[in-house]
Amino acid sequence: MEEFIKTLTEQIRCVKAREGIARELSDHILDQSNTYEQSGMSHEEALEKAVLEMGDPVETGIALDRIHRPQLDWKMLLMTFVFSIAGFLIMLTVGKLSEYYPATRQFLFMLISFGIIIGVYFLDYSFLGKYGLILYIALTAVFFFHCKTAVRIHGRIPGMSFLVSLYAPVYAGVLYQLRGKGYSAILKGIAMLFLTIVLGNTFATSSTILNLYFICAAILMTAIYKKWFQVNKKWALAALILILLVIPVLIVLYITFLRPDLTSFRVMRLRAILDPNTYKTGAGYIYTVIHENLSNSKLIGIGKLPSSEIFIKESTFYPLLLIGSYGRLAGYVLAFAIVLFLLRAFYIVRRQKNQLGFIISVACLLTFLLNCCEIFFINIGTFPATSLLLPFLTYGGSATLTHAVFIGLLLSIHRHEKIVSDCTYHSNMKLKQHFQWLIKD
C-alpha cells in the first residue's frame, strides 16, 4: 500500500496537495480492506485487492494532478484590472482628481495594488488560521505605531480609516483557532469583537467601525452556524442575534425617533434622511442637493447639477457625479459592474468546502457588500452621508491597497480551493465518494 500511495502522489505536481490525498487514499484502502476481511479474506489478501481496485497508480495520480492544482480566477482578475482602469479615468474626469490630489500618485497606487493582488494571490491564505492571534497583535501594533506620527483630523487619522477593515479576515483566523471548544470560545469571540471595535475607533471613522462591527458579528454567527463550537447552535445564534444585532438597532431607533430632546449632529442627520425639507438649512441640506441632482439628471448626457461641487472631493459621491456628467445610463452601467464583481466574489464563497477558506472569503465579501450597498443608498439620499469607500472608485493609498488585499485573498482562496485540505471536512466525508470515479469495477 505504501508503495502504491508513494507512486501515486509522485504524479501530483502540487506538493501541498500530496499529504491530504495520501491520507485520504490510505484511509479508503484500509476501510475497503476491512470490508473484505469481514467477508472471510485474510488481511494480506484483502489489502492487496483493495489496492488493485484503485487501478494503475500512475494513471490515477495523473488524473488527480489535473484536479488538485492551483487555479486562477481569470474573470475576477480581468474585472479587477478593467474596473481599476475605468475607476481611475472616472476619478480623473468626472471627479476632477488632479485638482486636489496628485493623479500620478493615485496611478502609482493602482499599479502597486496590482502587485499586492498578485503577491497575496501566491500566498497560502491558511497562515491566517495558523497565526490569527499573532497577526491580530501585530496589526494592532502597526496601527498604534503609525498613530504616533500621523496627523489627526477631528480625532481620526484619514489615511487609516479603511485600513482597520483588515481586522475582519484576521478576526476570522482567530475564530478558526478556537474551533472545537464550547461556550468559552464564543465568549472569547465576543470579547475579541468588542476589543476590535474599541481599537478601531481609535483610528477610523464611526461609519467604518460600524461596518466592521456588523462584519465581525456576521463572521462569528457564521462560525456558529457551521458548527465550529460545541454548543447548541440554535440557542447560541438566537442569543447572538439578540445581543449583537437586535438590541443595538432598537437603541439607535429609540434615540433617533423617540427622543426629540436630543439634538446631536448624528441624530439630526438620521432624522434629516426621512424629512430633508425640515432640516434643509442644516443636516438635511446634503440630502436636498442629492435629490435635486437626481431629479435634474438625464438618461444620457449632462444634466443640471445644482451645487454639485460639494461632492467633488468625496469619493462616496462619485456615482452621483457620474450620473450628473453622463446620465443615469452611466449609473446603471456602474451598478451593473459592481454587481458583477460582487457575484464573482459570492461565487468564490459558495464553492468553498474548506472551512477557513469559507470564513475568510465571507469576511472579504461582506466588506465589499456592505460598502457598496451603503454607497448606493447614500447616492440616492436614503442613507446617512458618511465617508465610505467604493472599490475601484476611491482615491488614496490606504483604500486602494486595502481593497487589493481583499481581492488578493479571494483569488488566493480560489487558487487553493482544491489544494488546501481541511481536517474537519475530510473527517466528515466518505473518501469512497471522493475517489469513486477513479475506482475500477
Solvent accessible surface area in square Angstrom, and as a share of the most:
residue,aa,sasa,rsa
1,M,50,0.22
2,E,126,0.56
3,E,124,0.56
4,F,19,0.08
5,I,21,0.11
6,K,120,0.51
7,T,32,0.19
8,L,0,0.00
9,T,15,0.09
10,E,96,0.43
11,Q,51,0.23
12,I,0,0.00
13,R,168,0.61
14,C,23,0.14
15,V,106,0.61
16,K,92,0.39
17,A,3,0.03
18,R,74,0.27
19,E,130,0.58
20,G,9,0.09
21,I,4,0.02
22,A,27,0.21
23,R,87,0.32
24,E,10,0.05
25,L,0,0.00
26,S,25,0.16
27,D,81,0.42
28,H,10,0.04
29,I,0,0.00
30,L,71,0.36
31,D,90,0.47
32,Q,31,0.14
33,S,1,0.00
34,N,76,0.39
35,T,74,0.43
36,Y,28,0.11
37,E,57,0.26
38,Q,157,0.70
39,S,89,0.57
40,G,69,0.66
41,M,65,0.29
42,S,53,0.34
43,H,91,0.40
44,E,122,0.55
45,E,101,0.45
46,A,0,0.00
47,L,38,0.19
48,E,107,0.48
49,K,80,0.34
50,A,2,0.02
51,V,24,0.14
52,L,123,0.61
53,E,45,0.20
54,M,1,0.00
55,G,17,0.16
56,D,65,0.34
57,P,31,0.19
58,V,60,0.34
59,E,109,0.49
60,T,7,0.04
61,G,0,0.00
62,I,79,0.40
63,A,9,0.07
64,L,3,0.02
65,D,9,0.05
66,R,141,0.52
67,I,57,0.29
68,H,21,0.09
69,R,113,0.41
70,P,57,0.36
71,Q,44,0.19
72,L,46,0.23
73,D,3,0.01
74,W,177,0.62
75,K,128,0.54
76,M,0,0.00
77,L,38,0.19
78,L,114,0.57
79,M,30,0.13
80,T,3,0.02
81,F,109,0.46
82,V,72,0.41
83,F,33,0.14
84,S,13,0.09
85,I,60,0.30
86,A,42,0.33
87,G,3,0.03
88,F,23,0.10
89,L,93,0.46
90,I,31,0.16
91,M,4,0.02
92,L,61,0.30
93,T,79,0.46
94,V,12,0.07
95,G,0,0.00
96,K,77,0.33
97,L,0,0.00
98,S,73,0.47
99,E,129,0.58
100,Y,54,0.20
101,Y,36,0.14
102,P,61,0.39
103,A,21,0.16
104,T,112,0.65
105,R,121,0.44
106,Q,5,0.02
107,F,85,0.35
108,L,97,0.48
109,F,41,0.17
110,M,8,0.04
111,L,85,0.42
112,I,72,0.37
113,S,7,0.04
114,F,40,0.17
115,G,46,0.44
116,I,47,0.24
117,I,5,0.03
118,I,73,0.37
119,G,39,0.38
120,V,20,0.11
121,Y,17,0.06
122,F,122,0.51
123,L,89,0.44
124,D,36,0.18
125,Y,1,0.00
126,S,13,0.09
127,F,61,0.26
128,L,8,0.04
129,G,6,0.05
130,K,124,0.52
131,Y,111,0.42
132,G,0,0.00
133,L,83,0.42
134,I,113,0.58
135,L,51,0.25
136,Y,8,0.03
137,I,107,0.54
138,A,48,0.37
139,L,31,0.15
140,T,18,0.11
141,A,58,0.45
142,V,92,0.53
143,F,6,0.02
144,F,81,0.34
145,F,155,0.65
146,H,79,0.35
147,C,18,0.11
148,K,167,0.71
149,T,108,0.63
150,A,25,0.19
151,V,120,0.69
152,R,103,0.38
153,I,96,0.49
154,H,181,0.81
155,G,37,0.36
156,R,67,0.24
157,I,4,0.02
158,P,74,0.47
159,G,39,0.38
160,M,1,0.00
161,S,16,0.10
162,F,6,0.02
163,L,45,0.23
164,V,0,0.00
165,S,8,0.05
166,L,30,0.15
167,Y,0,0.00
168,A,0,0.00
169,P,4,0.03
170,V,13,0.08
171,Y,0,0.00
172,A,0,0.00
173,G,0,0.00
174,V,8,0.05
175,L,0,0.00
176,Y,38,0.14
177,Q,75,0.34
178,L,21,0.10
179,R,68,0.25
180,G,41,0.39
181,K,92,0.39
182,G,23,0.22
183,Y,120,0.46
184,S,61,0.40
185,A,0,0.00
186,I,10,0.05
187,L,117,0.58
188,K,107,0.45
189,G,1,0.01
190,I,31,0.16
191,A,63,0.49
192,M,30,0.13
193,L,0,0.00
194,F,92,0.39
195,L,85,0.42
196,T,0,0.00
197,I,29,0.15
198,V,99,0.57
199,L,25,0.13
200,G,0,0.00
201,N,66,0.34
202,T,48,0.28
203,F,0,0.00
204,A,0,0.00
205,T,39,0.22
206,S,53,0.34
207,S,15,0.10
208,T,9,0.05
209,I,12,0.06
210,L,98,0.49
211,N,7,0.04
212,L,3,0.02
213,Y,23,0.09
214,F,62,0.26
215,I,4,0.02
216,C,0,0.00
217,A,0,0.00
218,A,33,0.25
219,I,0,0.00
220,L,0,0.00
221,M,22,0.10
222,T,27,0.16
223,A,0,0.00
224,I,2,0.01
225,Y,129,0.49
226,K,87,0.37
227,K,147,0.62
228,W,9,0.03
229,F,9,0.04
230,Q,140,0.62
231,V,29,0.17
232,N,76,0.39
233,K,55,0.23
234,K,163,0.69
235,W,186,0.65
236,A,8,0.07
237,L,32,0.16
238,A,55,0.42
239,A,46,0.36
240,L,5,0.02
241,I,75,0.38
242,L,95,0.47
243,I,91,0.46
244,L,0,0.00
245,L,48,0.24
246,V,60,0.34
247,I,76,0.38
248,P,39,0.24
249,V,67,0.38
250,L,104,0.51
251,I,92,0.47
252,V,76,0.44
253,L,83,0.41
254,Y,104,0.39
255,I,61,0.31
256,T,3,0.02
257,F,97,0.40
258,L,123,0.61
259,R,81,0.30
260,P,108,0.68
261,D,92,0.48
262,L,57,0.28
263,T,102,0.59
264,S,61,0.39
265,F,131,0.55
266,R,157,0.57
267,V,13,0.07
268,M,46,0.21
269,R,47,0.17
270,L,52,0.26
271,R,34,0.12
272,A,0,0.00
273,I,26,0.13
274,L,130,0.65
275,D,63,0.32
276,P,19,0.12
277,N,104,0.53
278,T,90,0.52
279,Y,51,0.19
280,K,107,0.45
281,T,134,0.78
282,G,47,0.45
283,A,18,0.14
284,G,0,0.00
285,Y,99,0.38
286,I,45,0.23
287,Y,0,0.00
288,T,27,0.16
289,V,4,0.02
290,I,0,0.00
291,H,70,0.31
292,E,69,0.31
293,N,5,0.03
294,L,42,0.21
295,S,90,0.58
296,N,57,0.29
297,S,9,0.06
298,K,113,0.48
299,L,93,0.46
300,I,118,0.60
301,G,26,0.25
302,I,123,0.63
303,G,9,0.09
304,K,154,0.65
305,L,58,0.29
306,P,44,0.28
307,S,54,0.35
308,S,14,0.09
309,E,111,0.50
310,I,79,0.40
311,F,1,0.00
312,I,16,0.08
313,K,130,0.55
314,E,73,0.33
315,S,10,0.07
316,T,3,0.02
317,F,9,0.04
318,Y,0,0.00
319,P,15,0.10
320,L,5,0.02
321,L,10,0.05
322,L,11,0.06
323,I,27,0.14
324,G,2,0.02
325,S,30,0.19
326,Y,111,0.42
327,G,0,0.00
328,R,87,0.32
329,L,81,0.40
330,A,22,0.17
331,G,12,0.11
332,Y,126,0.48
333,V,92,0.53
334,L,29,0.14
335,A,42,0.33
336,F,126,0.53
337,A,19,0.15
338,I,17,0.09
339,V,74,0.43
340,L,72,0.36
341,F,0,0.00
342,L,20,0.10
343,L,104,0.52
344,R,44,0.16
345,A,0,0.00
346,F,100,0.42
347,Y,59,0.23
348,I,0,0.00
349,V,9,0.05
350,R,154,0.56
351,R,77,0.28
352,Q,15,0.07
353,K,134,0.57
354,N,12,0.06
355,Q,31,0.14
356,L,6,0.03
357,G,0,0.00
358,F,35,0.15
359,I,0,0.00
360,I,0,0.00
361,S,0,0.00
362,V,16,0.09
363,A,0,0.00
364,C,0,0.00
365,L,20,0.10
366,L,37,0.19
367,T,1,0.01
368,F,2,0.01
369,L,66,0.33
370,L,48,0.24
371,N,6,0.03
372,C,9,0.05
373,C,55,0.33
374,E,21,0.09
375,I,2,0.01
376,F,107,0.44
377,F,89,0.37
378,I,0,0.00
379,N,7,0.03
380,I,61,0.31
381,G,1,0.01
382,T,74,0.43
383,F,65,0.27
384,P,23,0.14
385,A,16,0.13
386,T,33,0.19
387,S,57,0.37
388,L,3,0.02
389,L,31,0.15
390,L,7,0.03
391,P,1,0.00
392,F,32,0.14
393,L,4,0.02
394,T,8,0.05
395,Y,51,0.19
396,G,14,0.14
397,G,13,0.13
398,S,26,0.17
399,A,3,0.03
400,T,22,0.13
401,L,43,0.22
402,T,1,0.01
403,H,10,0.05
404,A,2,0.02
405,V,38,0.22
406,F,0,0.00
407,I,3,0.02
408,G,0,0.00
409,L,8,0.04
410,L,0,0.00
411,L,1,0.00
412,S,0,0.00
413,I,0,0.00
414,H,12,0.05
415,R,40,0.15
416,H,9,0.04
417,E,31,0.14
418,K,77,0.33
419,I,11,0.05
420,V,21,0.12
421,S,45,0.29
422,D,3,0.01
423,C,94,0.56
424,T,49,0.28
425,Y,58,0.22
426,H,38,0.17
427,S,86,0.56
428,N,124,0.63
429,M,51,0.23
430,K,144,0.61
431,L,22,0.11
432,K,107,0.45
433,Q,124,0.55
434,H,52,0.23
435,F,0,0.00
436,Q,113,0.50
437,W,148,0.52
438,L,17,0.08
439,I,37,0.19
440,K,110,0.47
441,D,193,1.00
